């Protein structure tokens, strides 16, 4: 016969700090129910988490749900840098003679050809308030403008 648990008794519980099932000392009870325990390993005091005995049933249910999800095919992730490289390749050939030198105080419009001293030749994709989104060979850059 097993004895009724009381404050000070030892029970098995899942420790929230150790993250495993260990022996705990009962600290507080409400009626017949265990409320708080202290881990005998790490001495952490926490709410009582009973050991669940139905793990095989849950594992079977989870495996069944996983089979349904894996049946659907996922599309591969698109690489944003690859999209920018494709957009740059579509713009070729560009005439460097028609480009305007980049100036932080300059005014640019969409599709303007810009020559930047560091990034090289670029095309203005969009203009926002005081910034321009410019596509260079290395990718898009957000640069300040007039």
Secondary structure, DSSP 4 states (H G I P E B T S, - for coil): -PPPP-TT-EEEEE-TTT-SEEEEEEEEEETTEEEEEEETTT--EEE--PPPS-HHHHHHHHHHHHHHHHHSPPPPPPPHHHHHHHHHHHH-S--GGG-EE--TT----TT-EEEETTTEEEEEEEEETTEEEEEETTEEEEEE--
